Amino acid sequence: MGKSIKLPGHPLQRVRQHLWAGILLFGILSPIPLRSATFIVSNLNDFGVGSLRDAITSANATAGFDDIVFLTSGSILVNTPLPAITDPVFLNGALAPGYVPCGPPVIGIDGQGGGGNGIQLVAGASGSRIAAINVRNFQFNGIQLIGATNCQIAGCYVGTNLAGTAAAGNGQNGFQLEAGANNNKIGGSVACLGNVISGNGGSGISVVGGSNDTIVGNIVGLNAAGTAAIGNASFGIGVFGGGSSNIVGDGTALGRNVVSGNGTLLTGNGIDINGNTDSQISGNYIGLNAAGTAAIGNAENGLSLNNAQNCLVGGLGTDAGNVIADHNFHAIVLNGGSNNCSIFGNKCGTDAAGTTAFGNDDSGVIVINSSDVTIGGNTAAHRNILSGSLSEHGIFLINADNATVQGNFIGTDVTGTAPLPNADNGILILAGTVNGLIGGSGAGEANTIAFNVDDAVELISGADRQILISQNSIYCNGGVGINLNNAGNDNHPMPVILAASVTGANGTSQPNNFIELFFDTLCPPGGCQGRTHIATVTADAGGNWSYVGAIPPTALLSANARDVGPPATNAGNTSEFTCFTVLPVEGLTFSASLGDENDVLLDWSTTDAVQLGQFEVERSSDGQLFEQIGRVAASLPGDSYQFRDYAVEEGIQYYRLRVQDQDGHWDYSDVAAVQVGFSFVHVYPQPAQTHFFAQLSPESQGELIDELGRIVRSFGAAEAKQGVSVADLPDGMYYLRVRNATGSYRLKVLVVH
């Protein structure tokens, strides 16, 4: 039997009491229990007096809370399973010779590939503590709690070598909590209490059926320095099986778990919550190094919640949001009845600073078959940054009724002004999602949806309806602002802008609709969008609406319409945007074409330019950054103008006019595009009302195809240049297919009369 020390005045007892008090200050909240005995491990033998096995056996036989301390350092090689701990104990490696506070453990327990479970706590051991122990190379789990409650394990390395620099994994999970192992804490929210849990053959931490368990401050899947992957083969952290009120990260910097580098091939989520309610996942770095500056993704999704109702992902404190980056699938998945969940303050697809893209391959947030989910809110603290996705969207809603999306930056950095685009849409909605809210009229509720490669918001199914899209700042997306594909939102009609000037606008819509007016600076090559909300007006019973107020003559006026019913099932349906250019000159037409000398010929004319001053010709190679290449003085109304650009390079070239009148007012014309040295160029205008134009190489042949795959127009290069009529075609989405000797090309053409 190990030596028992019971004298309160013994020097070792005083050191132990001092250390215990320090650990209490570092976050163990339960009171100091009365002690029964202290058992000393004095050697590294597997059996015999002074061995760890002997100390555990002695502590189990002594009722009450006991201490096991080490007066030796090094690794204990275990050939057969250690006894399960059946009575409360403090297994304390922090007193071992050579241990440096906050450093790696100096006591290792090595199962040598066998040895069953490393350390096992059963129900009778409830209230136990384990500190600064390295547990490695066991056949099954490193540390297992079976029905044990109110335990804390801190400062341990589980699945690595003593130094925490290489894998020495346990065959199954690093930690396994099961059979009612409730109210336990893995790690801590004060410096030095976190565990390193890496290199194991299963998950880093697995909680099955537990409730009120807290997992904070740990490194899961990396080395102890948090700089390189030593992944667990399956999940980083998994919480399964019907428990409730578990916490993974408490929203503080010291309570942050770093969960990165886990999984095998394309399997293994960073954090997986399945079948649990009231879970909180806050302040973690998932798929990043410990500094949040480099990407070390998990193999599957960053955070996956399935049938996890009433969850909180993120939070409102400074460090409460999770940062989730560099995964092969999605950053955050809510699936299978994960209802009434809130997603606040997270960064998906960026570094911790929110300035550099570390894109997840798929979407930032995907919600599937789950209702009443809130993404963001009306304060900066609620805001999620959902950017940098490599193939999908910022937000993807699939059968996600009553979703609320507010106050987020989608496609931008943390400032909301610099592009970190998602590779497809900002938001995609499909599969019968009903009664959603994107944005809102309250302070802070508008989303910024910008710079994404395709549409800002797309509804892809006719069953998606009552999606209210209100007062968001939507600009510089490659597609359109709102796309009601396949009759989403009941294909609610756009309003018509009949006239607009610097003093107001008027038009028509369905009776009693709300009309939202926006002011936008054009960001080619995208379609009609709305950057800055000007006003919301109401159409009268005859469908007429008007706005009296200032409209700057510097860009594009855009508008959408919102149905208010009846019937009630139409209420909230929001239309696509329609646009109207408010220029200091009326009737400006502008076009660009390839010249006869491998140059670009620009043509324009005006119908009313009494006070017009000059035209500044601008060119861009990317459709974003324009430079001035010339000036043309204005003359009389009705005159035509030309400008030739001889200094062109191969590729798509974009042109626009900066139009200035004699009072100093100015605006940009529409953008015209020409492809130099290739066979196919930009199609304009989008949407087309009566004609569309395209510049094709002479040998090219074009076909316009409807959504049923029928060819409705065939034409050659000359006809495409002069304009292809669509006046008799129904409104909808068509596809332009162009064929020539180098291949074939396909582009969307939206027709709206």
KOLSEGU-418426 format. One record per residue (C-alpha): residue in three letters; x, y, z. Coordinates in steps of 0.25 Angstrom, whole numbers, padded with zeros to 4 digits, always signed. Layout:
<sites>
ALAXYZ/...
</sites>
This chain:
<sites>
MET+0000+0000+0000/GLY+0005+0014-0003/LYS+0009+0023+0009/SER-0002+0031+0015/ILE+0001+0045+0021/LYS-0010+0050+0030/LEU-0002+0061+0039/PRO-0007+0075+0035/GLY+0006+0081+0039/HIS+0014+0072+0030/PRO+0022+0081+0019/LEU+0016+0073+0008/GLN+0002+0075+0013/ARG+0005+0090+0014/VAL+0010+0090-0001/ARG-0002+0082-0005/GLN-0012+0092+0002/HIS-0005+0104-0004/LEU-0006+0098-0018/TRP-0021+0094-0016/ALA-0024+0108-0012/GLY-0017+0113-0024/ILE-0025+0104-0033/LEU-0038+0109-0026/LEU-0034+0123-0030/PHE-0032+0118-0045/GLY-0046+0114-0046/ILE-0050+0102-0038/LEU-0062+0107-0032/SER-0066+0096-0022/PRO-0061+0098-0008/ILE-0049+0091-0002/PRO-0053+0077+0002/LEU-0049+0071+0015/ARG-0037+0062+0013/SER-0036+0047+0017/ALA-0022+0043+0013/THR-0010+0046+0003/PHE-0004+0035-0004/ILE+0010+0037-0011/VAL+0015+0032-0024/SER+0030+0030-0022/ASN+0034+0022-0034/LEU+0031+0019-0048/ASN+0028+0005-0046/ASP+0015-0002-0051/PHE+0013-0010-0039/GLY+0017-0010-0024/VAL+0019+0000-0013/GLY+0020+0014-0017/SER+0014+0011-0031/LEU+0002+0019-0037/ARG-0006+0006-0037/ASP-0003+0004-0022/ALA-0007+0019-0019/ILE-0020+0017-0027/THR-0023+0004-0020/SER-0021+0010-0006/ALA-0029+0023-0009/ASN-0041+0014-0014/ALA-0040+0007+0000/THR-0040+0020+0008/ALA-0053+0027+0009/GLY-0054+0042+0006/PHE-0046+0051-0003/ASP-0032+0047-0004/ASP-0019+0053-0011/ILE-0010+0045-0020/VAL+0003+0053-0022/PHE+0016+0050-0029/LEU+0030+0051-0023/THR+0036+0046-0036/SER+0036+0050-0051/GLY+0035+0042-0064/SER+0027+0032-0071/ILE+0020+0020-0064/LEU+0019+0009-0074/VAL+0005+0001-0072/ASN+0004-0013-0076/THR-0010-0016-0071/PRO-0022-0007-0068/LEU-0020+0002-0056/PRO-0031+0001-0046/ALA-0043+0010-0048/ILE-0044+0021-0038/THR-0056+0018-0029/ASP-0055+0029-0018/PRO-0052+0044-0020/VAL-0038+0047-0022/PHE-0028+0059-0026/LEU-0019+0052-0036/ASN-0008+0063-0036/GLY+0004+0064-0045/ALA+0006+0078-0042/LEU+0015+0075-0030/ALA+0024+0066-0037/PRO+0039+0070-0038/GLY+0042+0079-0050/TYR+0028+0083-0053/VAL+0027+0097-0057/PRO+0014+0104-0055/CYS+0007+0105-0069/GLY+0017+0096-0075/PRO+0015+0082-0080/PRO+0013+0070-0070/VAL+0025+0063-0065/ILE+0017+0051-0061/GLY+0013+0042-0073/ILE+0004+0029-0072/ASP+0007+0021-0085/GLY-0002+0009-0088/GLN+0008+0004-0099/GLY-0003+0001-0108/GLY-0011-0007-0098/GLY-0015-0005-0084/GLY-0030-0003-0087/ASN-0034+0011-0083/GLY-0024+0021-0077/ILE-0031+0027-0065/GLN-0045+0023-0062/LEU-0054+0030-0052/VAL-0067+0024-0048/ALA-0079+0029-0041/GLY-0073+0027-0027/ALA-0061+0036-0031/SER-0070+0048-0033/GLY-0064+0061-0029/SER-0050+0057-0033/ARG-0039+0066-0039/ILE-0028+0062-0049/ALA-0017+0072-0052/ALA-0004+0072-0061/ILE-0004+0057-0065/ASN+0000+0052-0079/VAL-0008+0040-0083/ARG-0004+0033-0096/ASN-0004+0021-0104/PHE-0016+0013-0097/GLN-0024+0003-0105/PHE-0037+0010-0102/ASN-0040+0024-0096/GLY-0029+0033-0090/ILE-0038+0038-0079/GLN-0052+0032-0077/LEU-0063+0037-0067/ILE-0075+0027-0065/GLY-0085+0033-0057/ALA-0075+0042-0050/THR-0080+0056-0047/ASN-0075+0069-0043/CYS-0060+0066-0047/GLN-0050+0075-0053/ILE-0038+0071-0062/ALA-0028+0082-0064/GLY-0014+0084-0070/CYS-0013+0070-0076/TYR-0008+0065-0089/VAL-0016+0054-0095/GLY-0012+0047-0107/THR+0002+0053-0109/ASN+0016+0051-0104/LEU+0020+0058-0091/ALA+0024+0071-0098/GLY+0012+0072-0106/THR+0019+0072-0119/ALA+0016+0059-0126/ALA+0004+0049-0126/ALA+0004+0037-0116/GLY-0011+0035-0118/ASN-0020+0026-0110/GLY-0028+0016-0118/GLN-0041+0022-0116/ASN-0045+0036-0111/GLY-0036+0045-0103/PHE-0048+0048-0093/GLN-0060+0039-0092/LEU-0072+0044-0083/GLU-0084+0035-0082/ALA-0095+0029-0074/GLY-0099+0041-0067/ALA-0085+0048-0065/ASN-0091+0062-0063/ASN-0086+0075-0057/ASN-0072+0072-0061/LYS-0062+0082-0066/ILE-0051+0079-0076/GLY-0041+0090-0075/GLY-0043+0104-0069/SER-0045+0118-0072/VAL-0033+0123-0065/ALA-0019+0122-0071/CYS-0012+0109-0071/LEU-0024+0100-0068/GLY-0027+0096-0082/ASN-0023+0082-0087/VAL-0016+0078-0100/ILE-0025+0067-0106/SER-0019+0062-0119/GLY-0014+0050-0127/ASN-0025+0041-0122/GLY-0031+0030-0131/GLY-0045+0034-0129/SER-0050+0048-0124/GLY-0043+0058-0116/ILE-0054+0059-0106/SER-0067+0051-0106/VAL-0079+0054-0097/VAL-0090+0044-0098/GLY-0103+0047-0091/GLY-0097+0057-0082/SER-0103+0070-0077/ASN-0097+0083-0071/ASP-0083+0078-0075/THR-0073+0090-0078/ILE-0062+0089-0088/VAL-0053+0101-0088/GLY-0039+0106-0091/ASN-0034+0094-0098/ILE-0026+0091-0110/VAL-0032+0080-0118/GLY-0025+0074-0130/LEU-0012+0083-0130/ASN+0001+0082-0123/ALA+0003+0089-0109/ALA+0008+0102-0115/GLY-0005+0102-0124/THR+0003+0104-0137/ALA+0002+0091-0144/ALA-0008+0079-0146/ILE-0007+0067-0138/GLY-0021+0063-0141/ASN-0031+0054-0134/ALA-0036+0044-0145/SER-0051+0047-0143/PHE-0057+0059-0137/GLY-0050+0069-0129/ILE-0061+0070-0119/GLY-0074+0062-0120/VAL-0087+0064-0111/PHE-0097+0054-0113/GLY-0109+0046-0108/GLY-0120+0054-0102/GLY-0113+0063-0091/SER-0115+0078-0089/SER-0108+0091-0085/ASN-0094+0087-0089/ILE-0084+0098-0091/VAL-0073+0097-0102/GLY-0065+0110-0100/ASP-0071+0121-0090/GLY-0069+0133-0099/THR-0056+0138-0092/ALA-0042+0138-0098/LEU-0037+0129-0087/GLY-0049+0120-0088/ARG-0047+0118-0103/ASN-0045+0104-0109/VAL-0036+0103-0121/VAL-0042+0092-0129/SER-0034+0090-0142/GLY-0027+0079-0151/ASN-0037+0068-0147/GLY-0043+0057-0156/THR-0038+0048-0167/LEU-0040+0051-0182/LEU-0053+0058-0182/THR-0059+0052-0169/GLY-0059+0058-0156/ASN-0065+0071-0151/GLY-0058+0081-0142/ILE-0070+0081-0132/ASP-0082+0072-0134/ILE-0094+0074-0125/ASN-0105+0063-0128/GLY-0118+0062-0120/ASN-0115+0071-0109/THR-0123+0084-0105/ASP-0119+0097-0099/SER-0104+0096-0104/GLN-0095+0108-0104/ILE-0083+0108-0113/SER-0076+0121-0111/GLY-0063+0128-0114/ASN-0055+0116-0120/TYR-0045+0116-0131/ILE-0049+0105-0141/GLY-0040+0102-0152/LEU-0029+0112-0148/ASN-0016+0112-0140/ALA-0017+0117-0126/ALA-0014+0131-0130/GLY-0025+0132-0140/THR-0015+0136-0151/ALA-0013+0123-0159/ALA-0023+0113-0165/ILE-0022+0098-0160/GLY-0036+0093-0164/ASN-0044+0081-0159/ALA-0047+0070-0169/GLU-0062+0072-0170/ASN-0070+0084-0165/GLY-0066+0094-0154/LEU-0078+0093-0145/SER-0089+0083-0148/LEU-0102+0083-0140/ASN-0113+0072-0142/ASN-0126+0072-0135/ALA-0120+0082-0125/GLN-0131+0091-0121/ASN-0129+0104-0114/CYS-0115+0105-0117/LEU-0106+0118-0116/VAL-0094+0119-0126/GLY-0086+0131-0122/GLY-0091+0142-0113/LEU-0090+0156-0110/GLY-0077+0159-0103/THR-0064+0163-0108/ASP-0059+0149-0110/ALA-0072+0142-0110/GLY-0072+0139-0125/ASN-0066+0127-0131/VAL-0056+0128-0143/ILE-0058+0117-0152/ALA-0049+0115-0165/ASP-0043+0106-0175/HIS-0052+0094-0175/ASN-0056+0084-0187/PHE-0070+0087-0185/HIS-0078+0097-0177/ALA-0074+0106-0165/ILE-0087+0104-0157/VAL-0098+0094-0160/LEU-0112+0094-0154/ASN-0119+0081-0158/GLY-0131+0072-0154/GLY-0139+0080-0145/SER-0129+0090-0139/ASN-0140+0099-0136/ASN-0140+0112-0128/CYS-0125+0114-0129/SER-0117+0127-0129/ILE-0104+0130-0137/PHE-0098+0143-0132/GLY-0084+0150-0134/ASN-0077+0139-0141/LYS-0067+0140-0153/CYS-0068+0130-0163/GLY-0057+0129-0174/THR-0047+0139-0169/ASP-0036+0140-0159/ALA-0039+0144-0144/ALA-0037+0159-0148/GLY-0047+0158-0159/THR-0038+0164-0170/THR-0032+0152-0177/ALA-0040+0141-0184/PHE-0038+0126-0180/GLY-0050+0121-0187/ASN-0058+0109-0184/ASP-0061+0101-0197/ASP-0076+0102-0195/SER-0085+0112-0188/GLY-0083+0120-0176/VAL-0096+0116-0169/ILE-0105+0105-0175/VAL-0119+0103-0168/ILE-0126+0090-0173/ASN-0140+0086-0168/SER-0139+0095-0156/SER-0148+0106-0152/ASP-0148+0119-0144/VAL-0133+0121-0146/THR-0127+0135-0144/ILE-0114+0139-0151/GLY-0109+0152-0146/GLY-0117+0164-0139/ASN-0118+0179-0138/THR-0105+0182-0132/ALA-0090+0181-0136/ALA-0089+0170-0125/HIS-0099+0162-0132/ARG-0093+0163-0145/ASN-0087+0151-0152/ILE-0076+0152-0163/LEU-0080+0142-0174/SER-0070+0142-0185/GLY-0059+0136-0193/SER-0067+0123-0196/LEU-0059+0116-0208/SER-0071+0110-0215/GLU-0084+0113-0209/HIS-0091+0124-0201/GLY-0090+0133-0188/ILE-0104+0127-0184/PHE-0111+0115-0189/LEU-0126+0113-0184/ILE-0132+0100-0188/ASN-0146+0098-0183/ALA-0143+0107-0172/ASP-0156+0114-0168/ASN-0157+0127-0160/ALA-0142+0130-0161/THR-0137+0144-0157/VAL-0125+0149-0164/GLN-0121+0163-0159/GLY-0109+0172-0157/ASN-0098+0163-0164/PHE-0087+0166-0173/ILE-0088+0156-0184/GLY-0076+0156-0194/THR-0068+0167-0187/ASP-0057+0168-0177/VAL-0060+0172-0162/THR-0061+0187-0167/GLY-0072+0184-0176/THR-0065+0191-0187/ALA-0054+0182-0193/PRO-0057+0170-0202/LEU-0056+0156-0196/PRO-0066+0150-0206/ASN-0073+0137-0205/ALA-0072+0129-0218/ASP-0087+0128-0221/ASN-0098+0136-0215/GLY-0098+0144-0202/ILE-0111+0137-0198/LEU-0118+0125-0205/ILE-0132+0120-0201/LEU-0139+0108-0206/ALA-0147+0096-0203/GLY-0160+0102-0198/THR-0154+0112-0188/VAL-0166+0121-0183/ASN-0167+0134-0175/GLY-0153+0139-0174/LEU-0148+0152-0171/ILE-0135+0158-0177/GLY-0132+0171-0172/GLY-0142+0180-0166/SER-0147+0194-0164/GLY-0141+0196-0150/ALA-0127+0202-0146/GLY-0116+0192-0149/GLU-0125+0181-0155/ALA-0120+0183-0169/ASN-0110+0173-0175/THR-0098+0178-0184/ILE-0098+0168-0195/ALA-0086+0172-0205/PHE-0076+0167-0214/ASN-0081+0152-0215/VAL-0078+0146-0229/ASP-0093+0143-0232/ASP-0106+0149-0227/ALA-0107+0156-0213/VAL-0120+0148-0210/GLU-0126+0137-0218/LEU-0139+0129-0216/ILE-0138+0117-0225/SER-0151+0110-0222/GLY-0165+0114-0225/ALA-0169+0109-0211/ASP-0160+0119-0205/ARG-0170+0130-0201/GLN-0172+0142-0191/ILE-0158+0145-0191/LEU-0157+0159-0187/ILE-0144+0166-0192/SER-0144+0180-0186/GLN-0134+0192-0186/ASN-0121+0183-0187/SER-0109+0190-0193/ILE-0107+0181-0206/TYR-0096+0185-0216/CYS-0084+0181-0224/ASN-0089+0166-0225/GLY-0086+0160-0239/GLY-0101+0156-0241/VAL-0113+0164-0237/GLY-0118+0169-0224/ILE-0130+0160-0222/ASN-0133+0148-0232/LEU-0146+0141-0231/ASN-0142+0129-0239/ASN-0153+0119-0242/ALA-0164+0128-0237/GLY-0159+0130-0222/ASN-0167+0140-0214/ASP-0178+0136-0224/ASN-0170+0144-0234/HIS-0175+0157-0228/PRO-0175+0168-0239/MET-0164+0179-0239/PRO-0169+0193-0238/VAL-0168+0202-0250/ILE-0160+0215-0248/LEU-0166+0224-0259/ALA-0158+0237-0256/ALA-0147+0241-0246/SER-0139+0254-0244/VAL-0131+0260-0234/THR-0144+0265-0227/GLY-0151+0251-0226/ALA-0157+0240-0234/ASN-0170+0233-0237/GLY-0176+0220-0243/THR-0186+0209-0242/SER-0187+0196-0235/GLN-0197+0186-0230/PRO-0207+0194-0222/ASN-0204+0197-0207/ASN-0190+0191-0208/PHE-0178+0197-0200/ILE-0167+0202-0210/GLU-0153+0203-0204/LEU-0144+0213-0212/PHE-0129+0212-0212/PHE-0117+0220-0217/ASP-0106+0212-0222/THR-0092+0214-0229/LEU-0091+0204-0240/CYS-0081+0193-0238/PRO-0080+0186-0252/PRO-0082+0175-0256/GLY-0093+0173-0247/GLY-0108+0175-0249/CYS-0118+0184-0242/GLN-0116+0185-0227/GLY-0118+0195-0216/ARG-0107+0200-0207/THR-0113+0212-0199/HIS-0127+0212-0194/ILE-0134+0226-0197/ALA-0148+0224-0193/THR-0160+0214-0193/VAL-0173+0219-0199/THR-0187+0213-0201/ALA-0194+0211-0214/ASP-0208+0216-0214/ALA-0221+0207-0218/GLY-0218+0210-0232/GLY-0203+0205-0231/ASN-0197+0219-0233/TRP-0186+0223-0224/SER-0177+0236-0223/TYR-0165+0241-0215/VAL-0162+0255-0213/GLY-0148+0257-0207/ALA-0133+0259-0211/ILE-0127+0248-0221/PRO-0113+0250-0223/PRO-0110+0251-0238/THR-0098+0242-0237/ALA-0102+0228-0239/LEU-0114+0218-0240/LEU-0128+0219-0234/SER-0133+0205-0231/ALA-0146+0200-0224/ASN-0153+0188-0220/ALA-0167+0185-0216/ARG-0173+0177-0204/ASP-0187+0171-0204/VAL-0195+0173-0192/GLY-0207+0164-0196/PRO-0218+0160-0197/PRO-0217+0149-0197/ALA-0209+0148-0184/THR-0200+0137-0191/ASN-0195+0147-0200/ALA-0191+0157-0189/GLY-0176+0159-0189/ASN-0173+0155-0203/THR-0162+0164-0208/SER-0159+0166-0223/GLU-0146+0168-0230/PHE-0140+0181-0232/THR-0142+0190-0243/CYS-0133+0202-0247/PHE-0133+0216-0253/THR-0121+0224-0256/VAL-0122+0239-0251/LEU-0112+0247-0259/PRO-0109+0261-0261/VAL-0113+0259-0276/GLU-0125+0252-0281/GLY-0125+0242-0292/LEU-0111+0237-0291/THR-0108+0225-0299/PHE-0094+0218-0299/SER-0088+0206-0306/ALA-0074+0200-0308/SER-0070+0191-0320/LEU-0057+0186-0326/GLY-0052+0195-0337/ASP-0045+0192-0350/GLU-0031+0194-0345/ASN-0031+0185-0333/ASP-0036+0197-0325/VAL-0049+0199-0317/LEU-0059+0209-0322/LEU-0068+0217-0312/ASP-0081+0223-0317/TRP-0091+0232-0309/SER-0101+0242-0311/THR-0111+0251-0303/THR-0125+0257-0305/ASP-0125+0268-0294/ALA-0111+0273-0290/VAL-0114+0288-0289/GLN-0104+0290-0277/LEU-0095+0279-0280/GLY-0080+0281-0278/GLN-0072+0270-0282/PHE-0070+0255-0283/GLU-0059+0247-0276/VAL-0056+0234-0283/GLU-0051+0223-0273/ARG-0046+0209-0275/SER-0045+0197-0266/SER-0039+0183-0267/ASP-0046+0177-0256/GLY-0059+0185-0255/GLN-0056+0190-0242/LEU-0044+0200-0243/PHE-0046+0210-0254/GLU-0036+0220-0259/GLN-0038+0232-0268/ILE-0033+0231-0282/GLY-0039+0243-0289/ARG-0048+0255-0289/VAL-0058+0260-0299/ALA-0065+0274-0298/ALA-0080+0274-0299/SER-0087+0282-0310/LEU-0101+0283-0314/PRO-0113+0274-0310/GLY-0115+0263-0319/ASP-0101+0262-0324/SER-0093+0249-0325/TYR-0079+0246-0320/GLN-0068+0236-0322/PHE-0055+0232-0316/ARG-0045+0222-0320/ASP-0036+0214-0310/TYR-0024+0209-0317/ALA-0017+0205-0304/VAL-0025+0192-0301/GLU-0020+0179-0296/GLU-0025+0165-0298/GLY-0037+0161-0290/ILE-0050+0168-0285/GLN-0049+0183-0285/TYR-0060+0191-0278/TYR-0063+0206-0281/ARG-0072+0217-0275/LEU-0074+0231-0276/ARG-0073+0241-0265/VAL-0083+0251-0269/GLN-0082+0265-0263/ASP-0091+0277-0265/GLN-0088+0292-0263/ASP-0093+0293-0249/GLY-0083+0282-0245/HIS-0093+0271-0244/TRP-0087+0258-0249/ASP-0091+0243-0251/TYR-0086+0230-0258/SER-0093+0225-0270/ASP-0096+0210-0271/VAL-0084+0201-0273/ALA-0081+0195-0287/ALA-0071+0183-0288/VAL-0063+0178-0300/GLN-0055+0166-0301/VAL-0042+0167-0308/GLY-0035+0155-0314/PHE-0045+0145-0309/SER-0058+0140-0315/PHE-0069+0144-0305/VAL-0072+0156-0297/HIS-0082+0162-0287/VAL-0097+0162-0290/TYR-0104+0175-0288/PRO-0113+0180-0283/GLN-0117+0171-0272/PRO-0129+0170-0270/ALA-0133+0171-0285/GLN-0146+0178-0288/THR-0147+0178-0303/HIS-0133+0174-0308/PHE-0120+0170-0303/PHE-0106+0172-0309/ALA-0094+0163-0310/GLN-0080+0165-0317/LEU-0077+0151-0324/SER-0065+0147-0332/PRO-0069+0147-0347/GLU-0070+0132-0348/SER-0078+0130-0335/GLN-0093+0125-0335/GLY-0102+0128-0324/GLU-0115+0121-0318/LEU-0124+0127-0308/ILE-0130+0115-0300/ASP-0142+0116-0290/GLU-0143+0108-0276/LEU-0149+0096-0283/GLY-0137+0095-0292/ARG-0144+0100-0305/ILE-0136+0109-0315/VAL-0144+0121-0316/ARG-0134+0130-0324/SER-0123+0126-0334/PHE-0114+0137-0339/GLY-0100+0141-0344/ALA-0089+0151-0339/ALA-0095+0162-0348/GLU-0109+0161-0342/ALA-0104+0160-0328/LYS-0096+0173-0330/GLN-0109+0180-0335/GLY-0117+0174-0324/VAL-0126+0161-0322/SER-0140+0164-0320/VAL-0147+0158-0308/ALA-0159+0167-0308/ASP-0169+0155-0311/LEU-0163+0146-0301/PRO-0169+0143-0287/ASP-0162+0149-0275/GLY-0152+0139-0269/MET-0138+0134-0269/TYR-0131+0129-0282/TYR-0118+0124-0286/LEU-0109+0129-0297/ARG-0100+0118-0303/VAL-0090+0123-0313/ARG-0082+0113-0321/ASN-0069+0115-0329/ALA-0056+0108-0333/THR-0050+0109-0319/GLY-0062+0103-0312/SER-0076+0107-0306/TYR-0080+0118-0296/ARG-0092+0119-0287/LEU-0098+0132-0280/LYS-0111+0135-0273/VAL-0120+0146-0280/LEU-0131+0151-0271/VAL-0143+0156-0279/VAL-0153+0166-0271/HIS-0162+0175-0279/
</sites>
